[in-house]
């Protein structure tokens, strides 16, 4: 009975949890966090960073002495030498050998220490690369999120226009029935309504596509039931794009992960050069050994296993020097290639800074242009609304044709659409600039003034 009740509870929970997930309303912060947690590129770079950490730990362990053991059991047939008595016997001799030894690098041109430093900088650079991928994912999610908000406004604008047209159809139909208006006017307005329905369907399709794009960035299986928070975003008419390109660039060079990564990779390449130069230096190492053995010959008096191991112990300690003289010019070639790698890393850092400056320059210019466009669009919408109200009044009393009426309504819709597009383009560019300044990515504030 208890198992049956438990099974029912599990089934109820399984059916309730998906509905709960679908019923969740996602904020921009929720979307960014979820995308970062589930993005495949971020997971791959995380694994890469962990491998770089392992490489760093291994380079530190390489400073320790190496110790290895060996054991063997041998048979000697025919004329064989007993290693204990140094006597030859024409019998089978069984021997056991035990060995423990290793080597310690005393000096090798600082290559081990420089390898540790190189791996450390490569690990730090990998962490910055991980942050760069995270930032790119966050920006892409923010852009997709704002695209949904834009399409929602465009759908609402199209719905409002269609509702106005449907209301006008009812008014015109009554006038036609009363004989106060020509039937052609009604037909023209109905044709306009049909076109607006097509436009509305198109905008709804674009909204569905924008939902799909965002859910794909979040690695969700389906956009079904997915909904986002619609924040109250207001752009002040007196807004300005704060700061200038150089100020934002100076802030970005201190915080942006792509700059830090390039700087760290340059440092790593410099240590690679030191490693290559270290190969010119003589290397010194210590060797240390310990060994013992046991021999057994059938039908001959022999010491016990323990006594032989004790009496046959031997120790060894040595020092060796390796002096590179001529190795096919390999050392010099490695040094030359390392110098080229340092120079290439310097160019990479310079190129990253230039690309960052171009990106900031483009985002700043786009933000200024979008703000100007938004301000002009506000005036256009205000004028178009007033013009449409006047045109609608004239149409209601039969002073203008449906063609003029539809033209005024289309002009209003276009003005509203352009204003919405300029608004969200401005918001995104401002958020990009805030991102370069090191500010968090959210829609709570629009820091443009």
Order of alpha helices (4+ residues) and beta strands (2+ residues): alpha-beta-alpha-alpha-beta-beta-beta-beta-alpha-alpha-beta-alpha-alpha-beta-alpha-beta-alpha-alpha
